[in-house]
Amino acid sequence: MLDVNVIRKAGMEFDVGLSLGEDTKFINEYLLNSTSVGILEETLYYLTVREGSANMVSQRDPVLMAQNKTRLIEARKQIERLAQKKGVNIREYWQGTMVLSGVQLALRLSTNKALRNDENRQIYFEYISQADVRKAVSEFVPAFGVKAVPFLLMKYGYAGLLYNLCRLIPAKLAGRIV
C-alpha cells in the first residue's frame, strides 16, 4: 500500500505520456521519496493481461514498441536524476532492460510485415543508436553463454548482423521468444 502523504508531498503523478512503464516509473519515484518500506508475505498485486491493453497492443506492433521503449528511456532518466539528487546511483538497474530491448526489437522489427525491411531496419537502428542505449550496451556485462550472443553482436558492432540473423526466424516464433 502506498502512503498518500508521500505522493502529495513529492507532487507525484502518473506520467500520462507513457503508455507502457508508467507504473514502474511511479513506483520507483515513490520508493525514492519514501523513508521506509514494509514487506508483506501476502500477494496484493496481480497483473491482468487484457487483449486490448497497451502492453498487448505494443507487443503486436513493433513500431509502437520501439516508440514506447524510447519514451521509457526518457522516463528512466527522470527517475535517475531524482535518485542522483538523493545520492543513489540506479543506472546499472536500467542497463539490462535497454540491452534486452535492443535484442527484442531486432527480433520483432526484422519479422514485421507491416513495413518494408529498410523501414524496419531504420527504426531498429534509431533505437540502438541512442546515446543511452549505446552506453548501456558498452557498460553492461551479461552472464556468458549462448544467450549472450545477441548482446555480444550488438556490443562489438554487429547489430546489423543480429538484425539479419533475426530475419531468418519465422515471425510467429519471433513473437514468442521475447
C-alpha positions as CSV (number, residue, x, y, z in Angstrom):
1,M,0.0,0.0,0.0
2,L,1.2,3.5,-0.8
3,D,1.2,6.4,1.6
4,V,-0.8,9.2,0.0
5,N,1.2,11.8,2.1
6,V,4.4,10.7,0.3
7,I,2.7,11.1,-3.0
8,R,1.3,14.5,-2.2
9,K,4.5,15.8,-0.6
10,A,6.5,14.8,-3.7
11,G,3.9,16.1,-6.1
12,M,3.8,12.7,-7.8
13,E,1.6,11.9,-10.7
14,F,1.4,9.1,-13.3
15,D,3.2,10.0,-16.5
16,V,0.4,10.2,-19.0
17,G,2.9,10.5,-21.8
18,L,3.8,6.8,-21.2
19,S,1.6,4.0,-22.4
20,L,4.0,1.4,-21.0
21,G,6.1,1.6,-17.9
22,E,4.1,4.4,-16.2
23,D,3.5,2.2,-13.2
24,T,7.2,1.3,-12.9
25,K,8.2,5.0,-13.1
26,F,5.6,5.9,-10.5
27,I,6.7,3.1,-8.0
28,N,10.4,3.9,-8.4
29,E,9.7,7.6,-7.8
30,Y,7.6,6.7,-4.8
31,L,10.4,4.5,-3.4
32,L,12.9,7.3,-3.8
33,N,10.6,9.6,-1.9
34,S,9.8,7.2,0.9
35,T,11.7,7.0,4.2
36,S,10.7,3.3,4.8
37,V,9.3,0.3,3.1
38,G,7.5,-2.7,4.6
39,I,7.2,-6.2,3.3
40,L,4.1,-8.3,3.4
41,E,4.1,-12.1,2.9
42,E,0.7,-11.8,1.1
43,T,0.4,-11.0,-2.6
44,L,-1.8,-8.0,-3.1
45,Y,-0.9,-7.1,-6.7
46,Y,-1.8,-9.2,-9.7
47,L,-1.0,-8.4,-13.3
48,T,-4.0,-8.9,-15.5
49,V,-3.3,-9.2,-19.2
50,R,-6.2,-7.9,-21.3
51,E,-6.4,-8.4,-25.1
52,G,-6.8,-4.6,-25.8
53,S,-4.3,-3.4,-23.2
54,A,-1.5,-1.0,-24.1
55,N,1.0,-3.8,-23.4
56,M,-0.7,-6.3,-25.8
57,V,-1.1,-3.6,-28.5
58,S,2.6,-2.7,-28.2
59,Q,3.6,-6.4,-28.4
60,R,1.8,-6.8,-31.7
61,D,3.1,-3.5,-33.2
62,P,6.9,-3.4,-33.2
63,V,7.0,0.2,-34.4
64,L,4.9,1.3,-31.5
65,M,7.0,-0.9,-29.2
66,A,10.2,1.0,-30.4
67,Q,8.5,4.3,-29.7
68,N,7.3,3.2,-26.3
69,K,10.8,1.9,-25.4
70,T,12.3,5.3,-26.4
71,R,9.8,7.2,-24.2
72,L,10.6,4.8,-21.4
73,I,14.3,5.8,-21.7
74,E,13.4,9.4,-21.1
75,A,11.2,8.4,-18.1
76,R,14.1,6.4,-16.6
77,K,16.4,9.4,-17.0
78,Q,14.0,11.5,-14.9
79,I,14.0,8.8,-12.2
80,E,17.8,8.6,-12.4
81,R,18.1,12.4,-11.9
82,L,15.9,12.2,-8.8
83,A,18.0,9.3,-7.5
84,Q,21.2,11.2,-8.0
85,K,19.8,14.1,-6.0
86,K,19.3,11.6,-3.2
87,G,22.8,10.2,-3.6
88,V,21.7,7.0,-5.2
89,N,23.1,5.6,-8.5
90,I,20.5,3.4,-10.2
91,R,21.8,3.5,-13.8
92,E,23.0,-0.1,-13.7
93,Y,19.5,-1.3,-13.0
94,W,18.2,0.1,-16.3
95,Q,21.1,-1.0,-18.5
96,G,20.0,-4.6,-18.9
97,T,16.5,-3.7,-19.9
98,M,17.8,-1.3,-22.6
99,V,20.1,-4.0,-23.9
100,L,17.3,-6.6,-23.9
101,S,15.0,-4.1,-25.7
102,G,17.6,-3.9,-28.5
103,V,17.5,-7.7,-28.9
104,Q,13.7,-7.7,-28.7
105,L,13.4,-5.0,-31.3
106,A,15.8,-6.8,-33.7
107,L,13.5,-9.9,-33.4
108,R,10.2,-8.1,-33.8
109,L,11.2,-5.5,-36.4
110,S,13.1,-7.9,-38.6
111,T,10.0,-10.0,-39.0
112,N,7.5,-7.1,-39.2
113,K,5.5,-7.4,-42.4
114,A,3.6,-4.1,-42.0
115,L,6.6,-2.1,-43.3
116,R,9.4,-2.7,-45.8
117,N,12.6,-4.2,-44.4
118,D,14.5,-1.0,-44.9
119,E,11.9,0.9,-42.8
120,N,12.0,-1.7,-40.0
121,R,15.8,-1.7,-40.1
122,Q,15.9,2.1,-39.8
123,I,13.6,2.0,-36.7
124,Y,15.8,-0.6,-35.1
125,F,19.0,1.4,-35.7
126,E,17.3,4.6,-34.5
127,Y,16.7,2.8,-31.2
128,I,20.1,1.2,-30.7
129,S,21.9,4.3,-31.9
130,Q,20.6,6.4,-29.0
131,A,23.3,7.6,-26.7
132,D,21.7,6.0,-23.6
133,V,21.3,2.6,-25.4
134,R,24.9,2.7,-26.7
135,K,26.2,3.5,-23.3
136,A,24.1,0.7,-21.7
137,V,25.4,-1.8,-24.3
138,S,29.0,-0.7,-23.7
139,E,28.8,-1.0,-19.9
140,F,26.5,-4.0,-19.5
141,V,28.2,-7.3,-18.6
142,P,25.9,-10.3,-19.1
143,A,26.3,-13.8,-17.8
144,F,28.1,-15.6,-20.6
145,G,26.6,-18.5,-22.5
146,V,24.6,-18.9,-25.7
147,K,22.0,-16.3,-24.5
148,A,24.7,-13.6,-24.5
149,V,25.4,-14.0,-28.3
150,P,22.8,-11.4,-29.4
151,F,24.1,-8.9,-26.9
152,L,27.8,-9.5,-27.9
153,L,26.8,-8.9,-31.5
154,M,25.4,-5.5,-30.5
155,K,28.3,-4.7,-28.2
156,Y,31.0,-5.4,-30.8
157,G,29.4,-3.5,-33.7
158,Y,27.5,-6.3,-35.4
159,A,23.9,-5.0,-34.7
160,G,23.2,-5.3,-38.5
161,L,24.2,-9.0,-38.4
162,L,22.0,-9.5,-35.4
163,Y,19.1,-7.9,-37.3
164,N,19.7,-10.0,-40.4
165,L,20.0,-13.2,-38.4
166,C,16.7,-12.4,-36.8
167,R,15.1,-12.1,-40.2
168,L,15.7,-15.9,-40.6
169,I,13.4,-16.6,-37.6
170,P,9.7,-17.1,-38.6
171,A,7.6,-14.1,-37.4
172,K,5.3,-16.4,-35.2
173,L,8.4,-17.7,-33.4
174,A,10.0,-14.2,-33.0
175,G,6.9,-13.0,-31.2
176,R,7.2,-15.8,-28.6
177,I,10.9,-15.6,-28.0
178,V,10.8,-12.2,-26.2
